[in-house]
């Protein structure tokens, strides 16, 4: 049993509404935390008790420095620390967050997301592979915006293969741009979430940010750019090779995709699947794999993904 004293009013913040925060921590670790006045007692597995002790030390220090905490932030931090014991509450509140364009703060919500951000910072080519809703595209766009604002690159290029997922492009109304925009909408959505609308519009008009179908990349070399290829599972091997060989000096590329959602015609091999086999040992390229644990959408999305995976394994698909 370990006894720790928290600062005045710290207990209320730490425990959260109806003690939700501390109950959540108890589900993540093999511990029981009880409060009497300002004193906490921690019982449980010695390693987990030591982890909670470190969390409380950081909490006390940050609280005394005037740091404010939301219940959501504390629970996210607890989950990441439970997943990676080398990570700390101070790391979460002082190192992991960034504000790409002054509009919205971005923070990784899992250890895998943190690894992904670090990989993008340190490598020239990063593959983010995994199921929907894991933040692959959003975090890549956030990192691209930050690189542009800090003048690490002079432009951003966001590309997607225009593969029809059961819908026919030709039947959509409008000109080519109108037909193509629905495919690129998730990339626009991420941009407008991170940057003020007026600023995004100006950057798009000046082509400092370019959002285009992958086919528009052919024959170009992109230097001093942050390039993102989204939905890469729908590229062919030839398209993937074409994209990767567009990268010029001073450029960084992030390729994202979900190999469980390939919409290519039957018999066509996914360029993302092929790239995993061909490039996995190449220095300077890193593959980061996401699972349903990294899903940051509605909690039902996580359960839906698991249900489909279980059904597929039972059906032998």
C-alpha positions in Angstrom: 0.0 0.0 0.0 1.2 3.5 -0.9 0.1 6.7 0.6 0.3 10.1 -1.3 -0.9 13.5 -0.4 -2.4 15.7 -3.2 -2.7 19.5 -3.2 -6.0 21.1 -2.2 -8.7 20.8 -4.8 -6.4 18.4 -6.7 -8.5 15.4 -5.7 -11.6 16.7 -7.4 -9.8 17.3 -10.6 -8.0 14.0 -10.6 -11.0 11.9 -9.7 -13.3 13.7 -12.2 -17.1 13.8 -12.3 -18.5 10.9 -10.3 -14.9 9.6 -9.9 -14.9 8.6 -13.6 -11.2 9.3 -14.2 -9.9 7.3 -11.3 -12.3 4.4 -12.0 -11.0 4.4 -15.6 -7.4 4.3 -14.3 -8.4 1.3 -12.1 -9.7 -0.5 -15.2 -6.5 0.1 -17.1 -4.2 -1.0 -14.2 -4.4 -3.6 -11.5 -4.9 -1.0 -8.7 -7.4 0.4 -6.3 -7.2 4.1 -5.4 -9.0 5.4 -2.3 -9.2 9.0 -1.0 -9.5 10.3 2.5 -9.3 14.0 2.6 -6.2 15.0 0.6 -4.6 11.6 1.2 -4.7 8.8 -1.4 -3.9 5.2 -0.8 -3.0 2.9 -3.7 -3.2 -0.9 -3.5 -2.5 -3.5 -6.2 0.3 -4.9 -8.3 3.6 -3.3 -7.3 4.5 -2.3 -10.9 1.1 -0.8 -11.4 1.2 1.0 -8.1 4.6 2.5 -9.1 3.0 3.7 -12.4 0.1 5.4 -10.6 2.7 6.9 -8.2 4.5 8.5 -11.1 1.2 9.7 -12.6 0.3 11.4 -9.2 3.8 13.0 -8.9 3.4 14.5 -12.3 -0.2 15.5 -11.7 0.8 17.3 -8.4 3.7 19.1 -10.0 1.6 20.2 -13.1 -1.3 21.2 -10.9 0.9 23.4 -8.7 2.3 25.0 -11.9 -1.2 26.1 -12.7 -2.0 23.5 -15.4 -5.7 22.9 -16.0 -7.0 19.4 -16.9 -10.2 18.2 -18.6 -11.5 14.7 -17.7 -11.1 13.7 -21.4 -7.4 14.7 -21.4 -6.7 12.8 -18.2 -8.4 9.6 -19.4 -6.5 9.8 -22.7 -3.2 10.3 -20.9 -4.0 7.4 -18.5 -4.7 5.1 -21.5 -1.4 6.0 -23.2 0.6 5.6 -20.0 -1.0 2.1 -19.4 0.0 1.2 -23.0 3.6 2.6 -22.8 5.0 2.8 -19.2 8.0 4.9 -20.4 5.5 7.6 -21.2 4.5 10.1 -18.5 1.7 12.5 -17.7 4.1 15.4 -18.1 5.1 14.2 -21.6 1.4 14.1 -22.5 0.7 17.7 -21.4 4.0 19.3 -22.4 5.5 17.4 -25.4 3.0 15.5 -27.4 0.6 18.4 -28.4 1.1 20.8 -31.2 -0.9 23.6 -32.8 -0.2 23.4 -36.6 -1.7 26.7 -37.6 -2.9 28.5 -34.5 -6.5 27.3 -34.8 -6.7 23.9 -33.2 -4.4 21.9 -30.9 -3.6 18.4 -32.0 -2.5 15.6 -29.7 -1.9 11.8 -30.3 -4.6 9.7 -28.6 -2.7 6.4 -28.5 0.9 5.2 -28.3 0.7 4.2 -31.9 -0.4 7.7 -33.0 2.5 9.1 -31.1 4.9 6.7 -32.8 3.4 7.7 -36.2 4.0 11.4 -35.4 7.6 10.7 -34.4 8.2 8.6 -37.5 6.9 11.5 -39.7 9.2 13.9 -37.9 12.3 11.6 -38.3 11.8 9.8 -41.6 11.4 11.0 -45.2 8.8 8.3 -46.2 6.3 6.9 -43.8 3.5 4.4 -44.4 0.5 4.6 -42.0 -1.4 1.3 -42.5 -4.6 0.3 -40.7 -8.3 0.4 -40.2 -10.6 3.4 -40.6 -10.9 6.1 -37.9 -7.3 5.7 -36.5 -6.3 9.2 -37.4 -3.8 8.2 -40.2 -4.9 10.9 -42.6 -5.8 13.6 -40.1 -2.4 13.4 -38.3 -0.5 13.4 -41.6 -2.4 16.5 -42.7 -1.7 18.2 -39.3 2.0 17.4 -39.6 2.0 18.7 -43.2 0.4 22.0 -42.1 2.9 22.4 -39.3 5.8 21.8 -41.6 4.4 24.5 -44.0 3.8 27.0 -41.3 7.3 26.5 -39.9 8.7 26.9 -43.4 10.2 23.4 -43.4 8.5 22.9 -46.8 7.2 25.4 -49.3 4.1 23.5 -50.3 1.7 20.7 -49.5 0.4 18.2 -52.0 -2.5 15.9 -51.0 -3.4 13.1 -53.4 -5.9 10.2 -53.6 -6.4 7.6 -56.3 -9.9 8.2 -57.9 -11.1 4.6 -57.7 -14.8 4.1 -57.8 -16.0 2.2 -54.7 -19.1 0.8 -56.2 -20.3 4.3 -57.5 -19.8 5.5 -61.0 -18.0 8.8 -61.5 -19.6 9.4 -64.8 -23.1 9.7 -63.3 -22.1 12.4 -60.9 -23.2 15.9 -62.1 -20.8 18.7 -63.0 -17.4 19.0 -64.6 -14.3 17.0 -63.9 -13.5 19.0 -60.7 -17.0 18.5 -59.4 -16.7 14.7 -60.1 -13.3 14.5 -58.4 -14.0 16.6 -55.3 -16.1 13.9 -53.4 -13.0 11.7 -53.5 -10.9 14.5 -52.0 -13.4 15.7 -49.5 -11.8 14.1 -46.4 -8.5 15.9 -47.2 -10.4 19.2 -47.5 -12.2 18.5 -44.2 -8.9 18.0 -42.4 -7.5 21.2 -43.8 -10.5 23.3 -42.9 -10.5 21.8 -39.4 -6.8 22.8 -38.8 -6.6 26.2 -40.7 -9.0 29.1 -40.9 -11.3 28.8 -43.9 -10.1 32.1 -45.5 -6.5 31.1 -45.1 -7.1 27.7 -46.6 -8.9 29.2 -49.6 -5.9 31.6 -50.3 -3.4 28.8 -50.0 -5.4 26.6 -52.4 -5.7 29.5 -54.9 -2.0 30.1 -54.8 -1.4 26.4 -55.1 0.7 26.4 -52.0 -1.7 23.6 -51.0 -2.7 21.3 -53.8 -5.4 18.7 -53.5 -5.5 16.4 -56.6 -6.2 12.9 -57.9 -3.1 10.7 -58.0 -3.2 10.7 -61.8 -2.2 14.5 -61.7 1.2 13.5 -60.2 2.5 11.7 -63.3 5.5 13.4 -64.9 6.1 15.8 -62.0 9.0 16.0 -59.5 8.0 17.5 -56.2 10.9 19.1 -54.3 10.6 21.0 -51.0 7.1 19.6 -50.5 5.1 17.6 -48.0 3.2 15.0 -50.0 0.4 12.8 -48.7 -1.1 9.9 -50.6 -4.3 8.9 -49.0 -6.4 5.7 -49.6 -3.2 4.1 -51.0 -4.7 0.6 -50.9 -6.5 1.6 -54.1 -3.3 2.3 -56.0 -1.9 -0.2 -58.4 1.8 -1.3 -58.1 2.6 1.0 -61.1 0.9 4.0 -59.5 2.6 3.5 -56.2 6.0 3.3 -57.9 5.1 6.4 -59.9 4.1 8.3 -56.7 7.2 7.3 -54.7 9.5 8.3 -57.6 8.0 11.8 -57.7 9.6 12.7 -54.4 12.3 15.4 -54.8 15.0 17.0 -52.6 13.7 18.4 -49.3 10.5 16.5 -49.6 8.6 14.3 -47.2 6.0 11.7 -48.1 3.3 10.0 -46.0 1.3 7.2 -47.5 -1.9 6.1 -45.7 -4.2 3.2 -46.4 -6.4 0.3 -45.1 -5.7 -3.0 -46.8 -9.1 -4.4 -45.7 -10.9 -1.8 -47.9 -9.4 -2.4 -51.4 -11.8 -1.2 -54.2 -9.6 -2.2 -57.1 -11.0 -4.3 -59.9 -10.7 -8.1 -59.3 -7.2 -9.3 -60.4 -5.5 -6.0 -59.8 -2.9 -6.1 -57.0 -2.9 -3.2 -54.5 0.2 -1.0 -54.7 0.1 -0.6 -50.9 0.2 -4.4 -50.3 3.1 -4.7 -52.8 5.0 -1.8 -51.2 4.9 -3.5 -47.8 6.7 -6.5 -49.3 9.1 -4.5 -51.4 10.1 -1.6 -49.1 9.8 -3.0 -45.6 13.6 -3.2 -45.2 14.6 0.0 -46.9 16.4 2.5 -44.7 14.7 5.8 -44.3 11.2 4.3 -44.8 9.1 3.4 -41.9 5.8 1.4 -41.7 3.4 2.2 -38.7 0.6 -0.2 -38.2 -2.7 0.9 -36.6 -5.3 -1.5 -35.0 -8.9 -1.1 -33.7 -7.3 0.1 -30.4 -6.3 3.3 -32.2 -9.8 4.1 -33.4 -10.6 7.7 -32.4 -14.1 7.9 -33.8 -17.3 6.9 -31.9 -16.6 3.9 -29.6 -19.1 1.9 -31.7 -16.7 2.2 -34.7 -14.1 0.2 -32.7 -16.8 -2.5 -31.9 -18.0 -2.6 -35.6 -14.4 -3.2 -36.8 -13.9 -6.0 -34.4 -17.2 -7.6 -35.2 -16.4 -7.6 -39.0 -12.9 -9.0 -38.3 -14.4 -11.8 -36.1 -16.9 -12.6 -38.8 -14.2 -12.7 -41.5 -12.0 -15.1 -39.4 -15.0 -17.4 -38.7 -16.0 -17.4 -42.4 -12.4 -18.1 -43.4 -12.4 -15.0 -45.6 
